């Protein structure tokens, strides 16, 4: 009896795991904080090859191309369900501690190709960073939120090589309590063809007194805060209890990629009440394997075994990728073959073939042939 081959075709599956570090939850009944005092740890200086590297224990590094490398310090404060931070203002900060003679490097873009590792000294500008702080709010699924304040306590003047360091900050936080929440935000599909209309469905609830609610809907590029497009403002009048509505976005003219819809609810005074996002993709990236064959499936040792696979671009975007063949035995992979392809247009197909020399096969052994296409 000859050797035999079993063929299998597998789609490529990509798994993405996002780890989110959480802060300890607030104590039940705790009054939200409206005053926040921050004490900054003393900075450290490490000299390397004539450059001064300044860091703050427990802090981070601000890396802006063309600007000095400086440290900053972040603090997170949790707010209970329903409380929405509207503004953060700096009430006061301590007198600066002056340092002189510091030689901080300027952040540069590092190309993928190997460089000589040289750095530039600080750009000839005045004090940096100009801002004292930034703030943002991260919403949790249970309706609570986390206020994140990024403080820039270390100011550097590359022209004079002087630094100013502020150890203490006090901030005032303004917030409101909101009975309004977005219960569900979704699109009618996850994947859309280019130019296809995107339907956005919103379900919200107001557990308090009836009020007018202003809806802002923005389309943003996934992974950034860049606004790609906006939908007209919409006012929902006298909302009490649950309410729902749908709105539509015309995606014509926008390139393929991942986007997200950012929906914010405000009252008529401009206070934001709740916010939620939903991700979708323009341009379906999809390849179907339309045929897969191995000849002969029963072979003699030394025979040339031909493997063929045909793939069809059933999506709506042009794709690059590779076809991969593997032969496995009970001991693992014994042979593989890779064939790259590029610019496969929608509705176009490709045929991939490869030949395995079976001279290394063992008599009466069972082999598996696997073929799949990976693409992007």
C-alpha distance (Angstrom), angle and dihedral (degrees) to the residues before:
residue distance angle dihedral
X1 . . .
X2 3.80 . .
X3 3.77 129.4 .
X4 3.80 117.7 -84.3
X5 3.79 135.1 -145.0
X6 3.79 127.8 -153.1
X7 3.81 115.6 -158.7
X8 3.79 125.9 -146.8
X9 3.80 131.9 178.6
X10 3.79 119.8 -156.0
X11 3.81 130.4 -172.9
X12 3.79 115.8 -132.7
X13 3.79 111.6 -106.1
X14 3.80 121.0 -161.5
X15 3.80 117.7 -160.4
X16 3.81 121.2 -163.3
X17 3.79 121.0 -165.8
X18 3.78 119.4 -169.1
X19 3.78 118.2 -163.5
X20 3.79 115.0 -155.2
X21 3.78 118.9 -164.3
X22 3.80 110.7 -144.0
X23 3.77 131.7 -156.9
X24 3.79 121.3 -131.4
X25 3.83 110.2 -83.7
X26 3.81 121.3 -105.9
X27 3.78 120.5 -99.1
X28 3.80 113.4 -98.1
X29 3.79 111.3 -99.5
X30 3.79 92.6 16.7
X31 3.81 114.6 150.5
X32 3.82 109.3 -121.2
X33 3.76 114.7 -109.0
X34 3.80 117.6 -106.6
X35 3.82 96.0 171.9
X36 3.79 121.0 52.4
X37 3.81 123.1 -172.7
X38 3.80 118.1 -165.8
X39 3.79 126.1 -167.5
X40 3.79 112.9 -163.2
X41 3.84 118.2 -144.6
X42 3.80 115.9 -120.7
X43 3.77 112.8 -88.0
X44 3.79 124.2 -118.9
X45 3.80 129.0 -140.6
X46 3.78 124.4 -148.0
X47 3.80 118.7 -174.3
X48 3.81 116.7 -147.0
X49 3.82 122.9 172.8
X50 3.79 92.0 -22.7
X51 3.81 95.1 -47.6
X52 3.79 125.1 112.9
X53 3.81 114.8 -135.4
X54 3.80 109.8 -161.2
X55 3.81 119.1 -163.1
X56 3.80 137.4 169.4
X57 3.82 116.5 -140.6
X58 3.80 107.6 -110.9
X59 3.79 90.3 10.6
X60 3.80 136.2 105.8
X61 3.79 137.8 -124.6
X62 3.80 124.9 -106.7
X63 3.80 107.2 -136.7
X64 3.80 112.1 -173.2
X65 3.80 116.6 158.1
X66 3.80 110.7 -112.2
X67 3.81 93.7 17.1
X68 3.83 131.7 96.3
X69 3.79 118.3 -87.7
X70 3.82 103.6 -108.9
X71 3.82 134.7 164.1
X72 3.79 127.6 -118.0
X73 3.79 135.5 -172.7
X74 3.82 129.6 -134.3
X75 3.79 131.1 -158.0
X76 3.82 126.6 -170.9
X77 3.81 123.9 -155.4
X78 3.80 123.8 -174.4
X79 3.80 123.0 -138.1
X80 3.82 122.8 -161.8
X81 3.78 125.9 -111.7
X82 3.81 112.9 -61.1
X83 3.80 98.7 15.2
X84 3.80 112.3 120.3
X85 3.80 121.7 -166.7
X86 3.82 109.5 -136.8
X87 3.80 102.7 177.1
X88 3.80 143.3 0.2
X89 3.81 119.9 -155.4
X90 3.78 131.4 -178.0
X91 3.81 110.3 -118.0
X92 3.78 98.0 -179.1
X93 3.77 145.7 -28.2
X94 3.78 133.2 -157.8
X95 3.78 125.7 -97.4
X96 3.80 111.9 -83.8
X97 3.78 125.3 -99.8
X98 3.80 107.2 -135.4
X99 3.80 124.5 -138.8
X100 3.81 126.8 178.5
X101 3.78 138.0 -165.5
X102 3.81 96.7 35.1
X103 3.79 115.4 152.0
X104 3.80 107.4 -155.7
X105 3.79 120.4 179.7
X106 3.78 125.2 -129.3
X107 3.80 119.2 -114.3
X108 3.80 110.7 -110.5
X109 3.79 133.8 -171.2
X110 3.77 109.9 -106.6
X111 3.83 111.9 -146.9
X112 3.78 120.0 -141.8
X113 3.79 89.8 -111.2
X114 3.79 118.7 83.1
X115 3.81 114.8 -89.0
X116 3.78 133.2 -167.7
X117 3.81 90.4 -105.3
X118 3.81 94.0 -120.9
X119 3.80 119.5 151.1
X120 3.77 134.1 -155.2
X121 3.75 123.6 -124.2
X122 3.79 119.7 -117.2
X123 3.79 116.3 -56.1
X124 3.78 116.1 -105.4
X125 3.81 98.3 -102.3
X126 3.79 136.4 113.0
X127 3.79 128.6 -100.6
X128 3.78 117.5 -20.0
X129 2.98 135.6 -130.9
X130 3.79 94.5 32.6
X131 3.81 93.5 -167.4
X132 3.79 122.6 77.4
X133 3.79 93.9 -151.5
X134 3.79 149.1 -20.9
X135 3.78 127.0 -142.1
X136 3.78 137.2 -165.1
X137 3.79 138.9 169.3
X138 3.80 125.5 -128.0
X139 3.80 114.3 -158.6
X140 3.79 120.1 -143.1
X141 3.79 123.5 -146.4
X142 3.81 92.9 -113.5
X143 3.82 92.1 59.7
X144 3.79 96.6 -100.3
X145 3.79 120.1 117.1
X146 3.78 142.2 -152.0
X147 3.79 122.6 -136.2
X148 3.80 111.9 -149.0
X149 3.81 118.7 -164.1
X150 3.81 118.5 -169.4
X151 3.81 108.5 -160.0
X152 3.81 121.7 -161.2
X153 3.82 101.7 -157.4
X154 3.80 97.0 157.7
X155 3.82 115.2 75.0
X156 3.79 120.4 -175.5
X157 3.79 132.7 -167.5
X158 3.83 108.3 -158.2
X159 3.80 91.8 -168.7
X160 3.83 94.4 59.4
X161 3.85 97.2 21.5
X162 3.77 88.1 -130.0
X163 3.82 124.8 140.9
X164 3.80 134.0 -160.1
X165 3.79 119.7 -157.8
X166 3.82 124.1 -166.6
X167 3.80 116.0 -161.8
X168 3.80 103.0 -174.5
X169 3.80 133.0 46.4
X170 3.81 133.5 175.9
X171 3.79 122.1 -162.3
X172 3.79 133.3 -170.0
X173 3.79 116.1 -142.5
X174 3.80 122.0 -158.4
X175 3.78 117.2 -160.5
X176 3.79 141.7 162.6
X177 3.78 132.4 -152.3
X178 3.80 113.9 -117.4
X179 3.80 127.3 -157.1
X180 3.79 88.4 -176.2
X181 3.79 120.4 93.0
X182 3.78 138.3 167.0
X183 3.79 106.0 -121.4
X184 3.80 97.5 -176.3
X185 3.79 136.1 7.2
X186 3.79 119.7 -179.6
X187 3.77 145.4 146.7
X188 3.79 120.7 -128.6
X189 3.82 89.3 -117.0
X190 3.78 138.0 17.6
X191 3.82 95.5 -141.6
X192 3.81 126.5 41.4
X193 3.77 133.9 -174.8
X194 3.79 115.4 -116.1
X195 3.80 110.4 -80.3
X196 3.79 93.5 14.4
X197 3.81 119.3 139.2
X198 3.81 114.4 -106.3
X199 3.79 117.4 -145.0
X200 3.81 117.1 -152.4
X201 3.81 118.5 -161.2
X202 3.81 121.0 -161.4
X203 3.80 128.3 -170.1
X204 3.80 115.6 -173.9
X205 3.77 137.8 171.6
X206 3.80 134.2 -151.1
X207 3.80 110.9 -164.7
X208 3.82 92.4 179.1
X209 3.78 135.0 60.9
X210 3.79 118.9 -38.2
X211 3.80 113.0 -85.2
X212 3.77 143.2 164.1
X213 3.80 113.5 -100.2
X214 3.80 125.2 -159.5
X215 3.82 115.3 -149.2
X216 3.82 122.0 -152.0
X217 3.81 117.3 -170.6
X218 3.80 121.6 -171.9
X219 3.79 130.1 179.1
X220 3.80 112.1 -142.2
X221 3.78 137.3 -178.0
X222 3.80 110.0 -102.1
X223 3.78 114.0 -105.7
X224 3.79 94.0 24.0
X225 3.79 142.0 60.4
X226 3.80 91.8 -120.3
X227 3.81 111.5 135.3
X228 3.81 110.9 -134.2
X229 3.79 98.6 175.7
X230 3.79 141.5 -19.3
X231 3.77 135.7 -139.2
X232 3.82 123.6 -135.9
X233 3.81 116.4 -83.9
X234 3.77 112.7 -98.9
X235 3.82 128.2 -158.4
X236 3.79 120.8 -155.3
X237 3.79 109.5 -158.7
X238 3.81 126.3 -140.0
X239 3.79 95.7 -11.4
X240 3.80 114.0 -170.1
X241 3.80 123.0 166.6
X242 3.79 119.1 -14.9
X243 3.79 122.6 -5.5
X244 3.79 133.5 171.1
X245 3.76 138.0 -168.5
X246 3.79 141.0 166.7
X247 3.76 129.6 -136.3
X248 3.80 131.6 -175.3
X249 3.79 136.7 -136.8
X250 3.80 123.8 -158.9
X251 3.81 106.2 -140.5
X252 3.80 95.2 -172.6
X253 3.80 112.0 136.1
X254 3.80 96.5 17.0
X255 3.83 119.3 119.7
X256 3.81 124.4 -116.5
X257 3.77 117.2 -86.1
X258 3.78 144.7 90.9
X259 3.80 119.6 -54.5
X260 3.77 136.4 170.1
X261 3.77 134.8 -147.3
X262 3.82 114.4 -131.6
X263 3.81 112.5 -158.4
X264 3.81 120.1 -171.9
X265 3.80 127.6 -175.8
X266 3.82 118.3 -150.8
X267 3.78 135.1 177.4
X268 3.81 120.4 -125.2
X269 3.83 90.1 -93.5
X270 3.79 91.0 61.0
X271 3.81 97.6 -106.1
X272 3.78 111.9 142.7
X273 3.80 112.7 -125.3
X274 3.79 104.5 -179.1
X275 3.76 141.5 -14.9
X276 3.77 137.9 -164.0
X277 3.80 138.9 172.1
X278 3.79 135.1 -149.2
X279 3.81 127.8 -165.7
X280 3.81 128.0 -139.6
X281 3.79 138.5 159.6
X282 3.78 133.1 -124.5
X283 3.76 112.4 -147.8
X284 3.78 120.5 30.6
X285 3.79 112.6 -120.5
X286 3.77 106.6 -157.4
X287 3.79 138.0 144.2
X288 3.78 124.1 -173.9
X289 3.79 123.4 -158.6
X290 3.81 103.0 -131.0
X291 3.81 98.1 -178.8
X292 3.80 138.4 8.7
X293 3.79 124.7 -179.7
X294 3.80 141.9 168.2
X295 3.81 121.7 -161.1
X296 2.96 123.4 -135.6
X297 3.79 102.9 15.7
X298 3.81 89.8 -175.2
X299 3.77 110.0 47.1
X300 3.76 144.4 165.2
X301 3.77 119.6 -117.8
X302 3.79 107.1 -88.8
X303 3.81 95.5 29.8
X304 3.81 119.6 132.2
X305 3.81 107.6 -116.7
X306 3.81 114.1 -154.5
X307 3.81 118.4 -149.0
X308 3.82 120.8 -166.3
X309 3.79 133.1 -178.1
X310 3.80 130.3 176.5
X311 3.80 121.3 -159.6
X312 3.82 129.9 -169.2
X313 3.81 125.3 -158.2
X314 3.80 100.5 -130.4
X315 3.80 93.9 169.4
X316 3.79 131.2 84.5
X317 3.82 101.1 -112.8
X318 3.80 134.2 73.4
X319 3.80 110.3 -104.8
X320 3.79 140.3 -152.8
X321 3.78 123.2 -164.5
X322 3.77 147.2 108.8
X323 3.78 140.7 -92.8
X324 3.78 115.2 -131.6
X325 3.80 127.6 -162.1
X326 3.80 122.7 -171.0
X327 3.78 134.1 177.6
X328 3.77 117.3 -153.9
X329 3.77 133.8 -170.0
X330 3.78 129.7 -175.9
X331 3.82 86.9 -82.1
X332 3.81 95.8 54.9
X333 3.80 135.8 -98.7
X334 3.80 113.4 -6.8
X335 3.83 99.8 172.3
X336 3.79 140.2 12.2
X337 3.79 140.0 178.4
X338 3.82 131.3 -163.3
X339 3.81 127.6 -160.7
X340 3.81 120.7 -178.1
X341 3.79 125.0 -150.9
X342 3.80 134.9 -177.0
X343 3.80 140.6 -165.6
X344 3.80 96.6 17.9
X345 3.80 102.1 175.7
X346 3.82 124.4 -142.4
X347 3.84 112.3 -79.2
X348 3.81 90.4 14.0
X349 3.79 122.0 121.2
X350 3.79 138.2 -155.4
X351 3.78 133.2 -158.2
X352 3.79 119.9 -145.2
X353 3.79 123.5 -164.9
X354 3.77 133.9 178.9
X355 3.79 136.6 168.1
X356 3.78 128.2 -135.1
X357 3.80 119.5 -154.9
X358 3.81 102.8 -141.2
X359 3.81 95.8 -162.3
X360 3.81 89.7 112.2
X361 3.83 93.3 53.1
X362 3.79 122.1 114.9
X363 3.78 122.4 -126.0
X364 3.83 116.0 -94.4
X365 3.82 91.4 0.5
X366 3.81 121.6 143.2
X367 3.80 118.1 -128.0
X368 3.80 131.7 -170.9
X369 3.81 122.3 -145.8
X370 3.80 115.1 -154.1
X371 3.78 124.6 -169.9
X372 3.78 128.2 179.2
X373 3.79 141.7 154.5
X374 3.79 124.1 -131.9
X375 3.81 118.2 -165.6
X376 3.76 146.3 164.5
